[in-house]
Amino acid sequence: MMKTMGLYVHIPFCKKKCYYCDFPSYGNMEGRYEEYVCALEREIENRGRFCEDWQISSVFFGGGTPTVLSIELLQRLMTKLKESFYIAENAEITIESNPGTIEKEKADALYKMGFNRLSMGVQAWQNRLLTTLGRIHTIEAFQNNYQLVREAGFDNINVDIMFALPTQTLADWKETLERITKLHPEHISAYSLIIEEGTPFYEAFQKGELLETEEELDREMYHYAVSFLAEKGYRQYEISNFSKTGRESRHNQIYWQTEPYLGLGLGAHSYFNGSRFHNTYELDQYILAYGEIYLLEEEKEAVTKKAAMEEFMFLGLRMTEGVSFDSFFQRFGIEMTEVYGKVISHFVKSGLLAQTDKGIALTRRGIDLSNQVFTEFLFDK
């Protein structure tokens, strides 16, 4: 029986970088698309040679904005992936896109080349908020692109939205949720804005030009989203992710369940053969390496049993079904309560964890204080 894993393919280009983004990505780099794809094709080939015993259950093109690439370049990458890896017939194959980067010809081509899931970064329904975020699109452009991908045949669409944005009101957030759900996407990801170092938002925050949303409003927006989306038929299966029945993101579940995945492209992270590592974050270095794995990999380290247990717990607890006692025992050969009994007991008593015969999961209050809970599952705090 073949082992299964996920593939992540990083496309580090955007039309313009958003003010809050800290991912390895670049705007206005059209002149480098071709050489980047050439280097990525070589990496795909070279990685594939070590993966003959693996079946790929999901492929995720992320960024950046992968749909800024031409149809020809995307087709080349898809062809190379299919030549180099054994991709399961029923694999989930996702591409991220931003409104304003898809026209009818591209939407049709994406579907025909094998993508069966599309993730659209919308973030907010109000054009004033989109401008504040540095987004390139209007809500009208999103509606147009959404219709195009539906007409192309996509029946599995995720929409990313954000709350706790500068100047965003609860009424703005309610409108965003109302208008998005009326479009009936199969999946919705709802994230709270985090002001990350090295971004224009962080610089503005440091200067006092940008105010963080008060915690009380942040939680009110989050709790409203959870309740509203449930009413509309979206099951919350992870802290920030909601889906129609059977439309949970298979790729994201690989991360949360600490299953193997291989990252391809600039700065892409991997968890493969018991080790974690990532590719170089330097664009010039990535292109010059031309797919030679020994020139790409950085910070490679074997994941110890202790570290694996920690990750299993704090990533697994992100999912609303939590972590099961059986899964822990099967993975590590020891009972979860033998390792974490005191921590579990403490958080069950304080109402942050719920325990059943099958396992443990965060309570609603536990989700609000999740970082506090996760920290306690680390051995060396």
C-alpha positions, 0 to 999 in steps of 0.5 A: 500500500502506497503512503500518501502525502500532500504537495504545496506549490508556492508562486511568490508573485502578486500584481501588488503586495498587500499592506498586511502580507508577510508571506514570501511574495513580490509585486511587479515582477512580471519579468521573472515569471519565466525563469522562476517557473523554469527553476520550479520545474526542475525542483519538481523533477528532482523531488519527484525522484524521491517520491516514487513510493508516495501517492499525492492526495492533495495539491495546493498552489499558493502564493502570492497569487498563482493566477498572475501566471499565464495559462501557458506557465501554469499548464507547464507546472501542472504537466510537470507535476503529473509527470513527476508524481503519482497524483491520485485520481480523486486528489483535491487540486486547489489554486489560490487566486485574487479577484482581478487576475482571472478572465474567462479564458483563464477560468476555463483553462484552469478547470481543463488543466485539472484544478478542481478547487479554487480559493479566492481572497476577497477579505471584505465586501466594502471597497473602502476596506479593500483600499485600506488593505492595499487590495487590487480588486473591487467587490465588483471585480470579485463578483465578476470573477466568482461568476466566471469560475462557476461558469467554468465548472468549479463546484468547490470554491473557498472564499477568504474573508477577514475581520478586525480590520482597521476602521471595520465595524461590526455592521461591515462584518455582518454585511460581508458575511451576509453577502458572501453566504448568498453566493453559496461558496462551498468553503469559507475561511474567516481570519482575524487580522494579525499585524506582522513585523516587516509589513507596511501595516506594522510600520504604521502601527509602530508610528501610531498611524494604525490602531489594533481592533479592541479585543472585545470587538474582535471576539464579538465579530468572531462569535457572530461569524461562528453562529451566523455561518452555522445558521447558513449550513457551514460547519466549523471544523477548525478555528477559522474554517467553515464548510458545507458537508464534505467540503472541508479542505483536505490539504489544510487537514494534512497540516493540522493532522501532522501528516506528511507534505512536501513544499515546492518553490520559494520558501516552501515548508515541508514535513517529509520522512520525519524531518521539517525543512524549508526552501530558501527565502531568497528569490535570486538564490532559488532561481540560481539553484535551478532545482538542486535540492542541496542548494535549496533546503535550509534549517532541516531537522529531524522531528523528535518524538517530543516535538511530534507529540507537541505538534500533534496536540496543538495543531490537532486541537485547532480542529473542532473535533479535537484529538483522539486518544486512539490516534495519539496511541497509534502514532506514539505507542503511549496513552495521551493521558500518560503524557498530558494527563495533568494538563488535560485535567487542568483545562477540563476543570477550567472549562477550556477543554472538553473530554469524552471517551474518544478524546479532547477538544477545545470548548468555545471559551477554549478557542478564545484562549487557544494560544494559552492552551496550546502553550501548555502542551509544550514540554519546554515552556 
